[in-house]
Amino acid sequence: MRPISGILTAVAGTALLAGAAWAGEINVYTALEEDEIAAYLEQAAIDMPDVTINLLRLSTGDLGARIIAEANNPQADVIWGFALTNMLHQDIYSQLAPYDAAGAAELPPQFRDADGRWFAPTGYVGAFCVNNERLEAMGAPVPHTWQELANPVYKGEVVMPDPGSSGTGYLQIAAILQGMGDDAGWQLIADLDKNMAQYTTSGSRPCRMAQAGEYAIGASLSYVAMQGIEQGYPITMIIPEDYAGFELEANGLMAEAHNPEDAKRFLDWTLSAGASESYAERKDLVTIPGAPRPPQADAANFPEDLAAVLYPMDFASSGVERDGIIAKWRETVTEH
């Protein structure tokens, strides 16, 4: 299994030096962003120096396809940081084994499976990244809702993720459809498409493009926007006032894990104090009780009460309807 950007090579080296005689090894599949993974695995190497973590990172859609394709010969021990909507796909959920991870019982019930097959210590929130300078040059107002984003003034100035490959893209259209219903929701998606410059495979990419001034607005993730503001980019983060979609990042044990004991240790670690502190530096949504507020939150005017602004997503429905929604989305939008 190929390490990502050399990160795992360093982690493996640490593990072998610390406990060569009794080192364990696990295969972990994830859809977390690469910069997050690097930081989390540095902490994991400190907390579990005797475990070599072989990691495969793919986009949400590609990872789901991989897990399903390997159903008859699973290669992963652990699924880590995977969109709950996708985790609930029956062909994936059925491959998971119940496991009561240390600390999972302390999570609020909506962030863990009643049967113990998944738990979600983190999540991500959809947001618009607005380039203030480009928007001002256009003489256009700041959009605060998805419906405002359909204004023709933004034609060719909006970028968003492809929901077929990006969990971020899917949560965005799922929130619109759940909030507005099929008829009005699909009409809005068609209207938004008229303004789209392109659809990306990455959920963070639209915000980074807006940061660089390539486009005025990137429909992306709030934590990427907060990072950009902290780094001094001329952007404003807008969490849509109508349908602010979000997603949970679920972890689970594969029923056919080759090394279940170390896989369970890793899952325990994902709820540990060390992991929680690392999450809080990079995540806008951490479900572990007592987790600190992100350090970039105040400068970006990130809401203190997320529950008051987020659309109450029906993740089970999103999972069941995902394939049909993506197929219809492809029929609805044009190529960019």
N, C-alpha and C positions, 0 to 999 in steps of 0.2 A: 504494500500500500504506500503510495507516494506521500512523503511529508510535504507540508505546505511551506514554501519559501525558506526552507532550512530550519524552520522553527522546531520541528519534531526531532531533527538531528541533534539539536542542542539538548532537548528534553531527554532524549534517549541516552545521550552521553552522561547526563547527570544521574539518571537512574542506574546505569551500569556501574558508575564509579561508586555510588552510594551503597549499592546492595547487590553486587554481581552474583553472589551465591544464591540469592533468593528473590531476584527481581522477577516481577510479573510483567505481562505484556497484554495490552488490549487494543482492539480496533474500534475507533470511535468515528461515527459519521455525524457531520454537523452542517448547518446552513448559516452559522454565525458569520459576521463580517470578519475579514482577515485581520484587521488591526485589533479587534477585540480578542480574537483567538490567541494572538501573540501574548497579550498581557495576561489572559487567564491561565495559559499554559505555563507561564513563568511562575505564577503562584502555585499551580498544581505541582510543579517540579519541587518546590520548597516543601509543600505539605505532604506529598506522596513521592519521595525521591526513589522509592524502590519499584515504581511502576513505569514501564515504557509505554507511551501513548502514541500509537500509530493513527494518524488522523487523516480523514478524507473530507475536504470541504467542497461542497457544490451548492449552486443556487437552489432555492427551495423546490422548484419544479423538477429540476434535474435529479435532485437527491431522492425525491419521492419516487420518480421513475426507476431509479437505481435499486431502491429497497424492494420495490415490487418485482422487478426483473430477477432479483436474487432470491426470491421467496423459497425456491426449492433447494437453495444452497446458500444460506445467509452468511455474509462475510463479516458483518458488524457485531460487536458485543454490546455496544451502547449507541443510542440515538441521543444527541445532545444539541439543544438549542434549535429545535425544528418546529416550524409553524404548527400550532395545535390543529388548525383547520386541516392540514395535510396529515398530521398524525392520526386523526380520527377516520381517515379513509380506511374502510374495512380491510383492505388488502395489506395495510400497514399495521393497523391496530391489532389485527389478529396475530401478528408476529411478535407482539410484546408479551412479556411475562409479568405478572403482578410482583411488585417488590415494594415493601414499606421502607423507603429510604429514611435514614436518620434525619429528623427535622421536618419531614413532609407533613406530619400530622399537625404541625404548627401553622401551616399555610391555610388561609381561608379556603373553604370548600370549593369555591369556584375556580381555584388554581390547582386542583388535584383531582385525579380520577377516583370515583367511588370504588372502583375495583382495583385500584393501585397500579394500573398499567402506565400512567404518566403523571408527572407533576411539572409545574411551570414556575420556576423561580424568577423568571424575567419575561419581558415582553417589549413591544415597540409600538409607537404611536405615529400615525400618519400626520404629515404636516406639509404646508407649502413653504418652500424656501424662496423668498422674494428678493431679487436683486434691486436694491433701492435706486441705484444710479441708473440702471437701464430702464426701469419703470418710469423714473422721472423724465428721462430723455424722451420716452414715448408719450409722455403726458397722460399716462393711464393711472387709474386709481388702484390702490392695493386691494386685491380680492380677499374677502373674508369667508366666502362660502364656495362650495362647488358650483352652485348655480351662478354666482357672479363670475366664476372662472370661464363660463361659456360665452361671456361677452365677446363679440367679434374683435374688440380692440386688442385682444391678446393673440390674435391669429398668428401662428408661426413662432410664438414666444413661450410655449409651454412644453415641458418634457415630463413624462411620467413612466413608471416601470411597466413592462409587459406582464400582465397578470398570469400568463401561462408559464413564465419562468421565475417570476419574483413574487414572494409572499407579500411584499409591500404593495405591489400592484394589485394583487388579488384582494387584500383587505380593503383597499380604497374603493374598488367597484362593488365589493360585497356590502359595504356599509351603505353605499348609495342605493343599491337594490333593496336591501332590507328596510331602509328608511323610507323610500319613496314608493316601493312596490314595483312590479315588473314593468308595467306600461310607462309610467313616468320616469322610472329609473333608466330604462334602456334609451328613452328619448334623450335624457340628459347626457348619457354616455356618448350617444351619437353626436350631440351638439358639442360636447367637449372635444371630440375627435377632430372637428373642423379647425380647432385651434392648435392641435398638436404638431410639434416639429418632429418629434420622434419618440419611440418607445424603447426603453433600455432593458437589458437583462438584469441589471442590478438595482436594488432598492435605494441605495445611497447615491448612485451615479447622477440622478436628476438634480439633487441638491448641489453636488460638486460642480456640475455644469453651470448652475445658476451662480454659485460662488465665483466662478471664473469669468462671469459676464457673458457666457456663450448664449444664454437665454435669460429671459426676465424671470421666469417662474419654473421651479422644479417641484413637482409633487413627489414628496420623498418621505423622510423620517425626521421626527423631531430631534432625536439625539444628534443626528448629523448636522442639523441646522444649529443646534446649540454649540457644537464643536466649531462650526464655521464662524459663528459670532465671537466666540472666545478667541479665535485665531485672527480676528480683525477684518474679516470679509464684510463688505457692505450689504449685508442681507438682514432681512427680518423674518422671524419665524411666525407663521400663522397656522394655528390649529383650526381647521374648518369649523365654523359655528353651526353648520347644519348636520353633517354626517362625518364626525371625527372617528374614523375607523382605527382599530388597534388589533394587535395579534399577540397571542401568548407564545412563548418559546418553550416547548415541552421537552422533557428528558424521559427516557425509558430504557428498560433492560430488554434486550432481545431474548426471546425464549430459547433460541439455539446458540446462545453465547458460548464461545469456546473457552472463555476464562471467566465464568460467572462471579467468582469471589472477588477478583480485582475489579471487575465491572461494577459490582455493587459498591465497592469502596469508592470508586470514582463518582458514582451517583450520590453517595453520602457526601462526598467532597463538594459537589455542586450546590449543596445547601449549607456549607460550613461558613464560619465567620470569615475565613480568608477569602472564599469565593464571593461572599456577600459584599465585602469591602471593595473588591475588585470590580464587581458589577456596578456598584454605586458610582464609580468614577466614569462609567461609560454608558450607563443605561438610564433612560427616563422612567422606565417602569420596572421596579423591583418589588416582588410580592412578599419577600421574606420579612416578617415582622421586625421592626426596629432598624431596617436599612436606612442609611442617611439619604438626604435629598441630593441629587446630582449637583456638583459644585458649579456647573455652568448655568443652572436653572434660573437663578435670579436675574442675571444679565439678559437672558433671553425671554423674560416674562413668562416662564413656564408655569402653568397653573399649579397652585398648591393642592387643590382638591381635584385630582384627575377624574374621579368618579362623576363629578358634576358636568364635565364637558365631553366625555367619551360616549360614543354611541354604544348602547348595550348589545354587543355582538352576539349572535347566535352561532357559536362555533360548530356545533353539531350540524346545523342546517348548511353552513358554509361548506363543511366537509362533504356532505352528501351531494350537494348541488354543484360542487366545484367543476367537474368535468363538463357538465352541460352549460354552465355559465361561461367557461372559457371558450367553448366551441361557439356559443352565440356571440361572444365578444369578438372573436375573429371574423365572424360574418358581418358584424356591425361596423367595425373600424376599417379604415383604409390603410395601406402600407405607407410608411413614412421613412 
